[in-house]
């Protein structure tokens, strides 16, 4: 691990920029950045932000969403959590909290504005980026993702094999999966093939 990487990981892990913001949410929680990346990953997983379970476990995707995502990728838990090959870089490192209706709040823009470019610059070229959800897709695909997640994911072949746009693997999207059978019939097999090639070529 380089000194620059270790220093950046420490800075992020101790970040308190959103303390006041989080204390004003329904959960009234403190910042707890979940840092799970290393230098030169083969695969970069870009999600939205940690959920409540990850806030407690400090392990990204340690929930049913993670189980579904690992199934989509066709990887074992050991492969998924091997930081020498797979880095997880959400659009915000902390659980944003819930609103008054119990829904997840969006990732604070301040997090990506403060940290994201610094981390990406340390990575260099990444063979495979998984852009999960609208926030990640807009960051990595720009205006091409302006028409929403469904439109972006349905045109996944325009971005593959370097980037695969994905819906969030949350149980809330089970209905979306049923309405869009092409996702599991066409995109998932291509994704698994690409994941295996990237990992096996390491």
TIRO-2110 file (N, C-alpha, C; in Angstrom, 1 decimal):
// TIRO-2110
0.8, -1.2, 0.0, N, 1, A
0.0, 0.0, 0.0, CA, 1, A
0.9, 1.2, 0.0, C, 1, A
0.6, 2.2, -0.9, N, 2, A
1.4, 3.4, -0.9, CA, 2, A
1.0, 4.3, 0.2, C, 2, A
1.9, 5.3, 0.5, N, 3, A
1.6, 6.2, 1.6, CA, 3, A
0.4, 7.1, 1.2, C, 3, A
0.3, 7.5, -0.1, N, 4, A
-0.8, 8.3, -0.5, CA, 4, A
-2.1, 7.6, -0.3, C, 4, A
-2.2, 6.3, -0.6, N, 5, A
-3.4, 5.5, -0.5, CA, 5, A
-3.8, 5.4, 1.0, C, 5, A
-2.8, 5.1, 1.8, N, 6, A
-3.0, 4.9, 3.2, CA, 6, A
-3.5, 6.2, 3.9, C, 6, A
-2.9, 7.3, 3.5, N, 7, A
-3.3, 8.6, 4.0, CA, 7, A
-4.7, 8.9, 3.6, C, 7, A
-5.1, 8.7, 2.3, N, 8, A
-6.4, 9.0, 1.9, CA, 8, A
-7.5, 8.1, 2.6, C, 8, A
-7.1, 6.8, 2.7, N, 9, A
-8.1, 5.9, 3.4, CA, 9, A
-8.3, 6.4, 4.9, C, 9, A
-7.3, 6.9, 5.5, N, 10, A
-7.4, 7.4, 6.9, CA, 10, A
-8.2, 8.7, 6.9, C, 10, A
-8.0, 9.6, 6.0, N, 11, A
-8.7, 10.8, 5.9, CA, 11, A
-10.2, 10.6, 5.8, C, 11, A
-10.6, 9.6, 4.9, N, 12, A
-12.0, 9.3, 4.6, CA, 12, A
-12.6, 8.6, 5.8, C, 12, A
-11.9, 7.7, 6.4, N, 13, A
-12.4, 6.9, 7.5, CA, 13, A
-12.7, 7.8, 8.7, C, 13, A
-12.1, 8.9, 8.8, N, 14, A
-12.3, 9.8, 10.0, CA, 14, A
-13.1, 11.1, 9.6, C, 14, A
-13.6, 11.1, 8.4, N, 15, A
-14.4, 12.3, 8.0, CA, 15, A
-15.6, 12.5, 8.8, C, 15, A
-15.8, 13.8, 9.2, N, 16, A
-17.0, 14.1, 9.9, CA, 16, A
-17.8, 15.3, 9.3, C, 16, A
-17.6, 15.5, 8.0, N, 17, A
-18.1, 16.7, 7.3, CA, 17, A
-19.7, 16.7, 7.4, C, 17, A
-20.3, 15.5, 7.5, N, 18, A
-21.8, 15.5, 7.4, CA, 18, A
-22.4, 15.3, 8.8, C, 18, A
-21.6, 15.5, 9.9, N, 19, A
-22.1, 15.2, 11.2, CA, 19, A
-23.4, 16.0, 11.5, C, 19, A
-23.4, 17.3, 11.2, N, 20, A
-24.6, 18.1, 11.5, CA, 20, A
-25.8, 17.7, 10.6, C, 20, A
-25.5, 17.3, 9.4, N, 21, A
-26.6, 16.9, 8.4, CA, 21, A
-27.2, 15.6, 9.0, C, 21, A
-26.4, 14.6, 9.4, N, 22, A
-26.9, 13.4, 9.8, CA, 22, A
-27.6, 13.5, 11.2, C, 22, A
-27.2, 14.4, 12.0, N, 23, A
-27.9, 14.5, 13.3, CA, 23, A
-29.3, 15.1, 13.2, C, 23, A
-29.5, 15.7, 12.0, N, 24, A
-30.9, 16.3, 11.7, CA, 24, A
-31.8, 15.3, 11.0, C, 24, A
-31.3, 14.1, 10.7, N, 25, A
-32.2, 13.1, 10.1, CA, 25, A
-33.0, 12.4, 11.1, C, 25, A
-34.0, 11.5, 10.7, N, 26, A
-34.8, 10.8, 11.6, CA, 26, A
-34.0, 9.8, 12.4, C, 26, A
-32.9, 9.3, 11.9, N, 27, A
-32.0, 8.4, 12.6, CA, 27, A
-31.0, 9.0, 13.5, C, 27, A
-30.8, 10.3, 13.3, N, 28, A
-29.9, 11.1, 14.2, CA, 28, A
-28.6, 10.4, 14.5, C, 28, A
-28.0, 9.8, 13.4, N, 29, A
-26.8, 9.0, 13.6, CA, 29, A
-25.5, 9.9, 13.4, C, 29, A
-24.4, 9.3, 13.7, N, 30, A
-23.1, 9.9, 13.5, CA, 30, A
-22.5, 9.4, 12.2, C, 30, A
-21.6, 10.2, 11.6, N, 31, A
-20.9, 9.6, 10.4, CA, 31, A
-20.1, 8.4, 10.7, C, 31, A
-20.2, 7.4, 9.8, N, 32, A
-19.4, 6.2, 9.9, CA, 32, A
-19.0, 5.8, 8.5, C, 32, A
-17.9, 6.4, 8.0, N, 33, A
-17.5, 6.1, 6.6, CA, 33, A
-17.1, 4.7, 6.5, C, 33, A
-17.6, 4.0, 5.5, N, 34, A
-17.2, 2.6, 5.2, CA, 34, A
-16.3, 2.6, 4.0, C, 34, A
-15.0, 2.4, 4.3, N, 35, A
-13.9, 2.5, 3.3, CA, 35, A
-13.5, 1.0, 2.9, C, 35, A
-13.7, 0.8, 1.6, N, 36, A
-13.4, -0.6, 1.1, CA, 36, A
-12.8, -0.6, -0.3, C, 36, A
-11.6, 0.0, -0.3, N, 37, A
-10.9, 0.0, -1.6, CA, 37, A
-9.4, -0.1, -1.4, C, 37, A
-8.7, -0.5, -2.5, N, 38, A
-7.3, -0.6, -2.5, CA, 38, A
-6.8, -0.1, -3.8, C, 38, A
-5.5, -0.1, -4.0, N, 39, A
-4.9, 0.4, -5.3, CA, 39, A
-5.1, -0.6, -6.4, C, 39, A
-5.3, -0.1, -7.6, N, 40, A
-5.3, -0.9, -8.9, CA, 40, A
-6.3, -2.0, -8.8, C, 40, A
-7.6, -1.7, -8.6, N, 41, A
-8.6, -2.8, -8.6, CA, 41, A
-8.9, -3.3, -10.0, C, 41, A
-9.2, -4.6, -10.1, N, 42, A
-9.7, -5.1, -11.4, CA, 42, A
-11.1, -4.8, -11.7, C, 42, A
-11.9, -4.7, -10.6, N, 43, A
-13.3, -4.4, -10.7, CA, 43, A
-13.6, -3.3, -9.7, C, 43, A
-14.3, -2.2, -10.1, N, 44, A
-14.8, -1.2, -9.3, CA, 44, A
-16.3, -1.2, -9.2, C, 44, A
-16.8, -1.4, -8.0, N, 45, A
-18.3, -1.4, -7.8, CA, 45, A
-18.7, 0.0, -7.2, C, 45, A
-19.6, 0.7, -7.9, N, 46, A
-20.0, 2.0, -7.5, CA, 46, A
-21.5, 2.0, -7.2, C, 46, A
-21.8, 2.1, -6.0, N, 47, A
-23.2, 2.1, -5.5, CA, 47, A
-23.6, 3.5, -5.1, C, 47, A
-24.7, 3.6, -4.4, N, 48, A
-25.2, 4.9, -3.9, CA, 48, A
-24.6, 5.3, -2.6, C, 48, A
-24.9, 4.5, -1.6, N, 49, A
-24.4, 4.8, -0.2, CA, 49, A
-24.7, 3.6, 0.7, C, 49, A
-23.9, 3.4, 1.7, N, 50, A
-24.2, 2.3, 2.6, CA, 50, A
-25.6, 2.4, 3.2, C, 50, A
-26.3, 1.3, 3.4, N, 51, A
-27.6, 1.3, 4.1, CA, 51, A
-27.4, 1.1, 5.6, C, 51, A
-28.5, 1.0, 6.3, N, 52, A
-28.5, 0.9, 7.8, CA, 52, A
-27.7, -0.3, 8.3, C, 52, A
-27.8, -1.4, 7.6, N, 53, A
-27.1, -2.6, 8.1, CA, 53, A
-25.6, -2.5, 7.9, C, 53, A
-25.2, -1.9, 6.7, N, 54, A
-23.8, -1.7, 6.5, CA, 54, A
-23.2, -0.7, 7.5, C, 54, A
-24.0, 0.3, 7.8, N, 55, A
-23.6, 1.3, 8.8, CA, 55, A
-23.2, 0.6, 10.1, C, 55, A
-23.9, -0.5, 10.5, N, 56, A
-23.5, -1.2, 11.7, CA, 56, A
-22.4, -2.2, 11.5, C, 56, A
-22.4, -2.9, 10.3, N, 57, A
-21.4, -3.9, 10.1, CA, 57, A
-20.1, -3.4, 9.6, C, 57, A
-20.0, -2.3, 9.0, N, 58, A
-18.8, -1.7, 8.4, CA, 58, A
-18.3, -2.6, 7.2, C, 58, A
-19.2, -3.4, 6.7, N, 59, A
-18.8, -4.3, 5.5, CA, 59, A
-19.8, -4.0, 4.4, C, 59, A
-19.4, -3.5, 3.3, N, 60, A
-20.3, -3.1, 2.2, CA, 60, A
-21.1, -4.3, 1.7, C, 60, A
-22.3, -4.0, 1.3, N, 61, A
-23.2, -5.1, 0.8, CA, 61, A
-23.3, -6.3, 1.6, C, 61, A
-23.2, -6.1, 2.9, N, 62, A
-23.4, -7.2, 3.9, CA, 62, A
-24.9, -7.3, 4.2, C, 62, A
-25.7, -7.5, 3.2, N, 63, A
-27.2, -7.5, 3.4, CA, 63, A
-27.8, -8.3, 2.2, C, 63, A
-29.1, -8.4, 2.1, N, 64, A
-29.7, -9.2, 1.0, CA, 64, A
-29.4, -8.5, -0.4, C, 64, A
-29.2, -7.2, -0.4, N, 65, A
-28.8, -6.6, -1.7, CA, 65, A
-27.5, -7.1, -2.1, C, 65, A
-26.6, -7.3, -1.2, N, 66, A
-25.3, -7.8, -1.5, CA, 66, A
-25.3, -9.3, -2.0, C, 66, A
-26.2, -10.1, -1.4, N, 67, A
-26.4, -11.4, -1.9, CA, 67, A
-26.9, -11.5, -3.3, C, 67, A
-27.8, -10.6, -3.6, N, 68, A
-28.3, -10.5, -5.0, CA, 68, A
-27.2, -10.1, -6.0, C, 68, A
-26.5, -9.0, -5.5, N, 69, A
-25.4, -8.5, -6.4, CA, 69, A
-24.3, -9.6, -6.7, C, 69, A
-23.9, -10.3, -5.7, N, 70, A
-22.9, -11.4, -5.9, CA, 70, A
-23.5, -12.5, -6.8, C, 70, A
-24.8, -12.7, -6.7, N, 71, A
-25.4, -13.7, -7.6, CA, 71, A
-25.4, -13.2, -9.1, C, 71, A
-25.7, -11.9, -9.2, N, 72, A
-25.6, -11.3, -10.6, CA, 72, A
-24.2, -11.4, -11.2, C, 72, A
-23.2, -11.2, -10.3, N, 73, A
-21.8, -11.2, -10.8, CA, 73, A
-21.2, -12.6, -11.0, C, 73, A
-21.9, -13.6, -10.3, N, 74, A
-21.4, -15.0, -10.3, CA, 74, A
-20.1, -15.1, -9.6, C, 74, A
-19.9, -14.4, -8.4, N, 75, A
-18.7, -14.5, -7.6, CA, 75, A
-19.0, -15.0, -6.2, C, 75, A
-18.0, -15.6, -5.6, N, 76, A
-18.1, -16.0, -4.2, CA, 76, A
-17.9, -14.8, -3.3, C, 76, A
-18.3, -15.0, -2.0, N, 77, A
-18.0, -14.0, -1.0, CA, 77, A
-16.5, -13.6, -1.0, C, 77, A
-15.7, -14.7, -1.0, N, 78, A
-14.3, -14.5, -0.9, CA, 78, A
-13.8, -13.6, -2.1, C, 78, A
-14.3, -13.9, -3.3, N, 79, A
-13.8, -13.0, -4.4, CA, 79, A
-14.4, -11.6, -4.3, C, 79, A
-15.6, -11.5, -3.9, N, 80, A
-16.2, -10.2, -3.8, CA, 80, A
-15.5, -9.3, -2.8, C, 80, A
-15.1, -9.8, -1.7, N, 81, A
-14.4, -9.0, -0.6, CA, 81, A
-12.9, -9.1, -0.7, C, 81, A
-12.4, -9.5, -1.8, N, 82, A
-10.9, -9.5, -2.0, CA, 82, A
-10.5, -8.1, -2.5, C, 82, A
-10.1, -7.2, -1.5, N, 83, A
-9.8, -5.8, -1.9, CA, 83, A
-8.6, -5.7, -2.8, C, 83, A
-7.8, -6.7, -3.0, N, 84, A
-6.7, -6.6, -3.9, CA, 84, A
-7.2, -6.6, -5.4, C, 84, A
-8.5, -7.1, -5.6, N, 85, A
-9.0, -7.2, -6.9, CA, 85, A
-10.3, -6.4, -7.1, C, 85, A
-11.1, -6.3, -6.0, N, 86, A
-12.4, -5.6, -6.1, CA, 86, A
-12.5, -4.5, -5.1, C, 86, A
-12.7, -3.3, -5.6, N, 87, A
-12.9, -2.1, -4.8, CA, 87, A
-14.3, -1.7, -4.8, C, 87, A
-14.8, -1.2, -3.7, N, 88, A
-16.2, -0.7, -3.6, CA, 88, A
-16.2, 0.8, -3.2, C, 88, A
-16.6, 1.6, -4.1, N, 89, A
-16.5, 3.0, -4.0, CA, 89, A
-17.9, 3.7, -4.2, C, 89, A
-18.7, 3.8, -3.2, N, 90, A
-20.1, 4.3, -3.4, CA, 90, A
-20.0, 5.9, -3.6, C, 90, A
-21.1, 6.4, -4.0, N, 91, A
-21.2, 7.9, -4.2, CA, 91, A
-21.1, 8.6, -2.9, C, 91, A
-21.4, 8.0, -1.8, N, 92, A
-21.2, 8.5, -0.4, CA, 92, A
-20.7, 7.4, 0.5, C, 92, A
-19.8, 7.7, 1.3, N, 93, A
-19.2, 6.6, 2.2, CA, 93, A
-20.0, 6.3, 3.4, C, 93, A
-20.9, 7.2, 3.8, N, 94, A
-21.7, 7.0, 5.0, CA, 94, A
-23.2, 6.7, 4.7, C, 94, A
-23.8, 6.0, 5.6, N, 95, A
-25.3, 5.9, 5.6, CA, 95, A
-25.9, 7.3, 5.7, C, 95, A
-26.7, 7.7, 4.7, N, 96, A
-27.3, 9.1, 4.7, CA, 96, A
-28.4, 9.3, 5.7, C, 96, A
-29.0, 8.1, 6.2, N, 97, A
-30.1, 8.2, 7.1, CA, 97, A
-31.5, 8.1, 6.4, C, 97, A
-32.5, 8.2, 7.2, N, 98, A
-33.9, 8.1, 6.7, CA, 98, A
-34.6, 9.4, 6.8, C, 98, A
-35.6, 9.6, 5.9, N, 99, A
-36.4, 10.8, 6.0, CA, 99, A
-37.6, 10.4, 6.9, C, 99, A
-38.5, 11.4, 7.1, N, 100, A
-39.7, 11.2, 8.0, CA, 100, A
-40.5, 10.0, 7.6, C, 100, A
-40.5, 9.6, 6.3, N, 101, A
-41.3, 8.5, 5.8, CA, 101, A
-40.6, 7.1, 5.9, C, 101, A
-39.3, 7.2, 6.4, N, 102, A
-38.6, 5.9, 6.5, CA, 102, A
-37.8, 5.5, 5.2, C, 102, A
-37.7, 6.4, 4.3, N, 103, A
-37.0, 6.1, 3.0, CA, 103, A
-35.6, 6.6, 3.1, C, 103, A
-34.7, 5.9, 2.4, N, 104, A
-33.3, 6.4, 2.4, CA, 104, A
-33.1, 7.8, 1.8, C, 104, A
-32.4, 8.6, 2.5, N, 105, A
-32.0, 9.9, 1.9, CA, 105, A
-31.0, 9.7, 0.8, C, 105, A
-30.9, 10.7, -0.1, N, 106, A
-29.9, 10.5, -1.2, CA, 106, A
-28.5, 10.7, -0.6, C, 106, A
-27.5, 10.3, -1.3, N, 107, A
-26.1, 10.5, -0.9, CA, 107, A
-25.7, 12.0, -0.9, C, 107, A
-25.2, 12.5, 0.1, N, 108, A
-24.8, 13.9, 0.1, CA, 108, A
-23.8, 14.2, -1.0, C, 108, A
-24.1, 15.2, -1.8, N, 109, A
-23.1, 15.6, -2.9, CA, 109, A
-21.7, 16.0, -2.4, C, 109, A
-21.7, 16.5, -1.2, N, 110, A
-20.5, 16.9, -0.6, CA, 110, A
-19.4, 15.8, -0.5, C, 110, A
-19.9, 14.6, -0.3, N, 111, A
-19.0, 13.4, -0.2, CA, 111, A
-18.3, 13.2, -1.5, C, 111, A
-19.0, 13.1, -2.6, N, 112, A
-18.3, 12.8, -3.9, CA, 112, A
-17.5, 14.0, -4.3, C, 112, A
-17.9, 15.2, -4.0, N, 113, A
-17.2, 16.4, -4.3, CA, 113, A
-15.9, 16.5, -3.6, C, 113, A
-15.9, 16.0, -2.4, N, 114, A
-14.7, 16.0, -1.5, CA, 114, A
-13.7, 14.9, -1.8, C, 114, A
-14.2, 13.7, -2.0, N, 115, A
-13.3, 12.5, -2.0, CA, 115, A
-13.2, 11.8, -3.4, C, 115, A
-14.2, 11.8, -4.2, N, 116, A
-14.2, 10.9, -5.3, CA, 116, A
-13.1, 11.0, -6.3, C, 116, A
-12.8, 12.2, -6.7, N, 117, A
-11.7, 12.4, -7.7, CA, 117, A
-10.4, 12.0, -7.2, C, 117, A
-10.2, 12.2, -5.9, N, 118, A
-8.9, 11.8, -5.3, CA, 118, A
-8.7, 10.3, -5.3, C, 118, A
-9.8, 9.6, -5.0, N, 119, A
-9.7, 8.1, -5.0, CA, 119, A
-9.5, 7.6, -6.4, C, 119, A
-10.3, 8.1, -7.4, N, 120, A
-10.2, 7.6, -8.7, CA, 120, A
-8.9, 7.9, -9.3, C, 120, A
-8.2, 9.0, -9.0, N, 121, A
-6.9, 9.3, -9.5, CA, 121, A
-5.9, 8.3, -9.0, C, 121, A
-6.1, 7.7, -7.9, N, 122, A
-5.2, 6.7, -7.3, CA, 122, A
-5.3, 5.4, -8.0, C, 122, A
-6.5, 5.1, -8.5, N, 123, A
-6.8, 3.8, -9.1, CA, 123, A
-6.1, 3.6, -10.5, C, 123, A
-6.1, 4.7, -11.3, N, 124, A
-5.6, 4.6, -12.6, CA, 124, A
-6.7, 3.9, -13.5, C, 124, A
-6.4, 3.2, -14.5, N, 125, A
-7.4, 2.5, -15.4, CA, 125, A
-7.9, 1.3, -14.7, C, 125, A
-9.2, 1.2, -14.6, N, 126, A
-9.9, 0.0, -14.1, CA, 126, A
-10.6, -0.8, -15.2, C, 126, A
-10.3, -2.1, -15.3, N, 127, A
-10.8, -2.9, -16.4, CA, 127, A
-12.3, -2.9, -16.5, C, 127, A
-13.0, -2.9, -15.3, N, 128, A
-14.5, -3.1, -15.3, CA, 128, A
-15.0, -2.2, -14.1, C, 128, A
-16.0, -1.4, -14.5, N, 129, A
-16.7, -0.5, -13.6, CA, 129, A
-18.2, -0.9, -13.6, C, 129, A
-18.7, -1.2, -12.4, N, 130, A
-20.2, -1.5, -12.3, CA, 130, A
-20.8, -0.3, -11.7, C, 130, A
-21.6, 0.4, -12.5, N, 131, A
-22.3, 1.7, -12.1, CA, 131, A
-23.7, 1.3, -11.7, C, 131, A
-24.0, 1.3, -10.3, N, 132, A
-25.2, 0.8, -9.8, CA, 132, A
-26.1, 2.0, -9.4, C, 132, A
-27.2, 2.2, -10.1, N, 133, A
-28.1, 3.2, -9.8, CA, 133, A
-27.8, 4.5, -10.5, C, 133, A
-28.8, 5.4, -10.4, N, 134, A
-28.7, 6.7, -11.2, CA, 134, A
-27.6, 7.6, -10.8, C, 134, A
-27.3, 7.7, -9.5, N, 135, A
-26.2, 8.6, -9.1, CA, 135, A
-24.8, 8.2, -9.7, C, 135, A
-24.6, 6.9, -9.6, N, 136, A
-23.3, 6.3, -10.1, CA, 136, A
-23.3, 6.4, -11.6, C, 136, A
-24.4, 6.2, -12.3, N, 137, A
-24.4, 6.2, -13.7, CA, 137, A
-24.2, 7.6, -14.2, C, 137, A
-24.8, 8.6, -13.6, N, 138, A
-24.5, 10.0, -14.0, CA, 138, A
-23.1, 10.4, -13.8, C, 138, A
-22.4, 9.9, -12.8, N, 139, A
-21.0, 10.3, -12.5, CA, 139, A
-20.1, 9.7, -13.6, C, 139, A
-20.4, 8.4, -13.9, N, 140, A
-19.5, 7.7, -14.8, CA, 140, A
-19.8, 7.7, -16.3, C, 140, A
-21.1, 8.0, -16.6, N, 141, A
-21.5, 8.0, -18.0, CA, 141, A
-22.0, 9.4, -18.4, C, 141, A
-22.1, 10.4, -17.5, N, 142, A
-22.4, 11.7, -17.8, CA, 142, A
-23.8, 11.9, -18.4, C, 142, A
-24.0, 12.7, -19.4, N, 143, A
-25.3, 13.0, -19.9, CA, 143, A
-26.0, 11.8, -20.5, C, 143, A
-25.2, 10.8, -20.8, N, 144, A
-25.8, 9.5, -21.4, CA, 144, A
-26.8, 8.9, -20.4, C, 144, A
-26.7, 9.2, -19.1, N, 145, A
-27.5, 8.6, -18.1, CA, 145, A
-28.7, 9.5, -17.7, C, 145, A
-28.9, 10.6, -18.5, N, 146, A
-29.9, 11.6, -18.0, CA, 146, A
-31.4, 11.1, -18.2, C, 146, A
-31.6, 10.0, -18.9, N, 147, A
-33.0, 9.6, -19.1, CA, 147, A
-33.4, 8.5, -18.1, C, 147, A
-32.7, 8.3, -17.1, N, 148, A
-33.1, 7.4, -16.0, CA, 148, A
-32.4, 6.1, -16.1, C, 148, A
-32.6, 5.3, -15.0, N, 149, A
-31.9, 4.1, -14.8, CA, 149, A
-32.3, 3.0, -15.8, C, 149, A
-33.6, 2.9, -16.1, N, 150, A
-34.1, 1.9, -17.0, CA, 150, A
-33.5, 2.1, -18.4, C, 150, A
-33.6, 3.3, -18.9, N, 151, A
-33.1, 3.7, -20.2, CA, 151, A
-31.6, 3.4, -20.3, C, 151, A
-30.9, 3.7, -19.2, N, 152, A
-29.4, 3.5, -19.2, CA, 152, A
-29.0, 2.1, -19.2, C, 152, A
-29.7, 1.3, -18.3, N, 153, A
-29.4, -0.1, -18.2, CA, 153, A
-29.8, -0.9, -19.5, C, 153, A
-30.9, -0.4, -20.1, N, 154, A
-31.4, -1.1, -21.3, CA, 154, A
-30.4, -0.9, -22.5, C, 154, A
-29.6, 0.1, -22.4, N, 155, A
-28.6, 0.3, -23.5, CA, 155, A
-27.2, 0.0, -23.0, C, 155, A
-27.1, -1.0, -22.2, N, 156, A
-25.8, -1.4, -21.5, CA, 156, A
-24.8, -1.8, -22.5, C, 156, A
-25.1, -2.3, -23.7, N, 157, A
-24.2, -2.7, -24.7, CA, 157, A
-23.4, -1.5, -25.2, C, 157, A
-23.9, -0.3, -25.1, N, 158, A
-23.2, 0.9, -25.5, CA, 158, A
-22.0, 1.2, -24.6, C, 158, A
-22.0, 0.7, -23.4, N, 159, A
-20.9, 1.0, -22.5, CA, 159, A
-20.0, -0.2, -22.2, C, 159, A
-20.5, -1.4, -22.3, N, 160, A
-19.8, -2.6, -22.1, CA, 160, A
-18.7, -2.7, -23.2, C, 160, A
-17.5, -3.4, -22.8, N, 161, A
-17.3, -4.1, -21.6, CA, 161, A
-16.6, -3.4, -20.5, C, 161, A
-16.3, -2.1, -20.7, N, 162, A
-15.6, -1.3, -19.7, CA, 162, A
-16.5, -0.9, -18.5, C, 162, A
-17.8, -0.6, -18.8, N, 163, A
-18.8, -0.2, -17.8, CA, 163, A
-20.1, -1.0, -18.0, C, 163, A
-20.6, -1.5, -16.9, N, 164, A
-21.9, -2.1, -16.9, CA, 164, A
-22.8, -1.3, -16.0, C, 164, A
-23.8, -0.6, -16.5, N, 165, A
-24.8, 0.0, -15.7, CA, 165, A
-25.8, -1.0, -15.2, C, 165, A
-26.1, -0.9, -13.9, N, 166, A
-27.0, -1.9, -13.2, CA, 166, A
-28.0, -1.2, -12.4, C, 166, A
-29.2, -1.7, -12.2, N, 167, A
-30.2, -1.2, -11.2, CA, 167, A
-29.6, -1.6, -9.8, C, 167, A
-30.2, -1.0, -8.8, N, 168, A
-29.8, -1.4, -7.5, CA, 168, A
-30.3, -2.8, -7.2, C, 168, A
-29.5, -3.6, -6.6, N, 169, A
-30.0, -5.0, -6.3, CA, 169, A
-30.9, -5.1, -5.1, C, 169, A
-31.5, -4.0, -4.7, N, 170, A
-32.4, -4.1, -3.5, CA, 170, A
-33.6, -4.9, -3.8, C, 170, A
-34.2, -5.4, -2.7, N, 171, A
-35.5, -6.2, -2.9, CA, 171, A
-36.6, -5.3, -3.4, C, 171, A
-36.4, -4.0, -3.2, N, 172, A
-37.4, -3.0, -3.8, CA, 172, A
-37.5, -3.1, -5.3, C, 172, A
-36.4, -3.6, -5.9, N, 173, A
-36.4, -3.6, -7.4, CA, 173, A
-36.8, -5.0, -8.0, C, 173, A
-37.4, -5.8, -7.1, N, 174, A
-37.9, -7.1, -7.6, CA, 174, A
-38.9, -7.0, -8.7, C, 174, A
-39.8, -6.0, -8.5, N, 175, A
-40.8, -5.7, -9.5, CA, 175, A
-40.2, -5.2, -10.8, C, 175, A
-39.2, -4.4, -10.7, N, 176, A
-38.5, -3.9, -11.9, CA, 176, A
-37.9, -5.1, -12.7, C, 176, A
-37.3, -6.1, -12.0, N, 177, A
-36.7, -7.2, -12.6, CA, 177, A
-37.8, -8.1, -13.4, C, 177, A
-38.9, -8.2, -12.8, N, 178, A
-40.0, -8.9, -13.4, CA, 178, A
-40.5, -8.2, -14.7, C, 178, A
-40.5, -6.9, -14.6, N, 179, A
-41.0, -6.1, -15.8, CA, 179, A
-39.9, -6.0, -16.9, C, 179, A
-38.7, -6.3, -16.6, N, 180, A
-37.6, -6.2, -17.5, CA, 180, A
-36.8, -7.5, -17.6, C, 180, A
-37.5, -8.6, -18.1, N, 181, A
-36.8, -9.9, -18.1, CA, 181, A
-35.5, -10.0, -18.9, C, 181, A
-35.3, -9.0, -19.9, N, 182, A
-34.1, -9.0, -20.7, CA, 182, A
-32.9, -8.8, -19.8, C, 182, A
-33.1, -8.2, -18.6, N, 183, A
-31.9, -7.9, -17.7, CA, 183, A
-31.2, -9.2, -17.3, C, 183, A
-32.0, -10.1, -16.8, N, 184, A
-31.5, -11.4, -16.3, CA, 184, A
-31.2, -12.4, -17.5, C, 184, A
-31.9, -12.2, -18.6, N, 185, A
-31.7, -13.1, -19.7, CA, 185, A
-30.5, -12.7, -20.6, C, 185, A
-30.2, -11.4, -20.7, N, 186, A
-29.2, -10.9, -21.6, CA, 186, A
-28.0, -10.3, -20.9, C, 186, A
-28.3, -9.3, -20.1, N, 187, A
-27.2, -8.6, -19.4, CA, 187, A
-26.5, -9.4, -18.5, C, 187, A
-27.1, -10.2, -17.6, N, 188, A
-26.5, -10.9, -16.5, CA, 188, A
-25.5, -11.9, -17.1, C, 188, A
-25.8, -12.7, -18.1, N, 189, A
-24.8, -13.7, -18.7, CA, 189, A
-23.6, -12.9, -19.2, C, 189, A
-23.8, -11.8, -19.9, N, 190, A
-22.7, -11.0, -20.4, CA, 190, A
-21.8, -10.5, -19.3, C, 190, A
-22.5, -10.0, -18.2, N, 191, A
-21.8, -9.5, -17.1, CA, 191, A
-20.9, -10.6, -16.4, C, 191, A
-21.5, -11.7, -16.2, N, 192, A
-20.8, -12.8, -15.5, CA, 192, A
-19.5, -13.2, -16.3, C, 192, A
-19.7, -13.3, -17.7, N, 193, A
-18.6, -13.6, -18.5, CA, 193, A
-17.5, -12.6, -18.4, C, 193, A
-17.8, -11.3, -18.4, N, 194, A
-16.9, -10.2, -18.3, CA, 194, A
-16.2, -10.2, -16.9, C, 194, A
-16.9, -10.4, -15.9, N, 195, A
-16.4, -10.5, -14.5, CA, 195, A
-15.3, -11.6, -14.4, C, 195, A
-15.7, -12.8, -14.9, N, 196, A
-14.8, -13.9, -14.8, CA, 196, A
-13.5, -13.7, -15.6, C, 196, A
-13.6, -13.1, -16.8, N, 197, A
-12.4, -12.8, -17.6, CA, 197, A
-11.5, -11.8, -16.9, C, 197, A
-12.1, -10.7, -16.3, N, 198, A
-11.3, -9.7, -15.6, CA, 198, A
-10.6, -10.3, -14.4, C, 198, A
-11.3, -11.1, -13.7, N, 199, A
-10.7, -11.7, -12.5, CA, 199, A
-9.6, -12.8, -12.9, C, 199, A
-9.9, -13.6, -13.9, N, 200, A
-9.0, -14.7, -14.2, CA, 200, A
-7.8, -14.2, -14.9, C, 200, A
-7.9, -13.0, -15.6, N, 201, A
-6.7, -12.4, -16.2, CA, 201, A
-5.8, -11.7, -15.3, C, 201, A
-6.2, -11.6, -14.0, N, 202, A
-5.4, -10.9, -13.0, CA, 202, A
-4.0, -11.5, -12.9, C, 202, A
END
